[in-house]
Amino acid sequence: MKRELSENIVRVKGFPKLTEEQREELRVLAKMSDDDIDYSDIPQITDFSGFEVGRFYRPVKETVTMRLDADVLHWLRQGGRGYQSRLNAILRKEMTSQPNRRKAA
């Protein structure tokens, strides 16, 4: 199986910019098949109990306009900056608590 390496390598906040040598190394690795990669020095993980599901998942954001009751908006904003993220977390929690709910068409 071949993996594609985009020329638009995503910058991750807090990590240094890649050098051209590192970019070339990534290009070479991307051209290798999975069977050609030596995994012998990587220990096999058998205990997944400490893993966090979704920690590095960054869903695509979509801009929307919402009409909220004034008291609800006031309550969200009382927590300071990040009230939109808090609202998103509240909605996500509600969404995931109802896994059998039909998706909108």
One Martini backbone bead per residue (centre of mass of N, CA, C, O) as a GRO file, in nm:
protein
  105
    1MET     BB    1   0.094   0.037   0.025
    2LYS     BB    2   0.049   0.367  -0.062
    3ARG     BB    3   0.157   0.691   0.028
    4GLU     BB    4   0.068   1.021   0.049
    5LEU     BB    5   0.242   1.337   0.004
    6SER     BB    6   0.196   1.641   0.077
    7GLU     BB    7   0.312   1.960   0.004
    8ASN     BB    8   0.102   2.049   0.236
    9ILE     BB    9   0.234   2.075   0.517
   10VAL     BB   10   0.132   2.067   0.835
   11ARG     BB   11   0.119   2.280   1.092
   12VAL     BB   12   0.218   2.251   1.432
   13LYS     BB   13   0.168   2.371   1.720
   14GLY     BB   14   0.502   2.380   1.867
   15PHE     BB   15   0.645   2.304   1.605
   16PRO     BB   16   0.891   2.295   1.406
   17LYS     BB   17   1.017   2.360   1.118
   18LEU     BB   18   1.090   2.205   0.838
   19THR     BB   19   1.334   2.083   0.671
   20GLU     BB   20   1.441   1.984   0.368
   21GLU     BB   21   1.552   1.713   0.469
   22GLN     BB   22   1.289   1.621   0.609
   23ARG     BB   23   1.110   1.636   0.360
   24GLU     BB   24   1.267   1.424   0.195
   25GLU     BB   25   1.229   1.192   0.395
   26LEU     BB   26   0.917   1.189   0.368
   27ARG     BB   27   0.910   1.127   0.065
   28VAL     BB   28   1.054   0.854   0.081
   29LEU     BB   29   0.857   0.718   0.280
   30ALA     BB   30   0.596   0.754   0.102
   31LYS     BB   31   0.712   0.557  -0.132
   32MET     BB   32   0.689   0.336   0.056
   33SER     BB   33   0.603   0.041   0.152
   34ASP     BB   34   0.491  -0.124   0.424
   35ASP     BB   35   0.677  -0.380   0.378
   36ASP     BB   36   0.958  -0.196   0.380
   37ILE     BB   37   0.914  -0.142   0.675
   38ASP     BB   38   1.090  -0.124   0.982
   39TYR     BB   39   0.941  -0.245   1.302
   40SER     BB   40   1.147  -0.385   1.514
   41ASP     BB   41   1.197  -0.110   1.711
   42ILE     BB   42   0.887  -0.140   1.777
   43PRO     BB   43   0.674  -0.171   2.013
   44GLN     BB   44   0.413  -0.349   2.110
   45ILE     BB   45   0.078  -0.271   2.162
   46THR     BB   46  -0.149  -0.397   2.436
   47ASP     BB   47  -0.213  -0.130   2.611
   48PHE     BB   48  -0.512   0.096   2.589
   49SER     BB   49  -0.604   0.240   2.866
   50GLY     BB   50  -0.441   0.539   2.824
   51PHE     BB   51  -0.610   0.624   2.596
   52GLU     BB   52  -0.726   0.892   2.383
   53VAL     BB   53  -1.011   0.964   2.234
   54GLY     BB   54  -0.975   1.232   2.007
   55ARG     BB   55  -0.732   1.424   2.077
   56PHE     BB   56  -0.636   1.472   1.750
   57TYR     BB   57  -0.910   1.555   1.663
   58ARG     BB   58  -1.005   1.776   1.377
   59PRO     BB   59  -1.268   1.910   1.288
   60VAL     BB   60  -1.454   2.059   1.072
   61LYS     BB   61  -1.539   2.385   1.033
   62GLU     BB   62  -1.848   2.579   1.056
   63THR     BB   63  -2.017   2.852   0.966
   64VAL     BB   64  -2.268   3.003   1.178
   65THR     BB   65  -2.604   3.108   1.247
   66MET     BB   66  -2.744   3.196   1.567
   67ARG     BB   67  -3.029   3.174   1.785
   68LEU     BB   68  -3.023   3.285   2.116
   69ASP     BB   69  -3.084   3.308   2.420
   70ALA     BB   70  -2.977   3.549   2.630
   71ASP     BB   71  -2.928   3.370   2.887
   72VAL     BB   72  -2.751   3.158   2.747
   73LEU     BB   73  -2.531   3.345   2.643
   74HIS     BB   74  -2.454   3.461   2.918
   75TRP     BB   75  -2.369   3.192   3.045
   76LEU     BB   76  -2.142   3.127   2.842
   77ARG     BB   77  -1.978   3.405   2.881
   78GLN     BB   78  -1.901   3.378   3.190
   79GLY     BB   79  -1.640   3.187   3.121
   80GLY     BB   80  -1.534   3.341   2.890
   81ARG     BB   81  -1.333   3.246   2.686
   82GLY     BB   82  -1.476   2.997   2.469
   83TYR     BB   83  -1.792   2.971   2.429
   84GLN     BB   84  -1.806   2.817   2.158
   85SER     BB   85  -1.657   2.564   2.255
   86ARG     BB   86  -1.856   2.495   2.478
   87LEU     BB   87  -2.101   2.461   2.298
   88ASN     BB   88  -1.979   2.235   2.128
   89ALA     BB   89  -1.938   2.037   2.367
   90ILE     BB   90  -2.234   2.016   2.445
   91LEU     BB   91  -2.335   1.913   2.168
   92ARG     BB   92  -2.150   1.665   2.149
   93LYS     BB   93  -2.248   1.520   2.402
   94GLU     BB   94  -2.538   1.492   2.303
   95MET     BB   95  -2.475   1.342   2.041
   96THR     BB   96  -2.316   1.092   2.179
   97SER     BB   97  -2.570   1.006   2.366
   98GLN     BB   98  -2.715   0.950   2.058
   99PRO     BB   99  -2.626   0.700   1.850
  100ASN     BB  100  -2.930   0.618   1.716
  101ARG     BB  101  -2.961   0.864   1.566
  102ARG     BB  102  -3.058   1.005   1.297
  103LYS     BB  103  -2.953   1.128   1.012
  104ALA     BB  104  -2.949   1.386   0.822
  105ALA     BB  105  -3.030   1.432   0.475
   0.00000   0.00000   0.00000
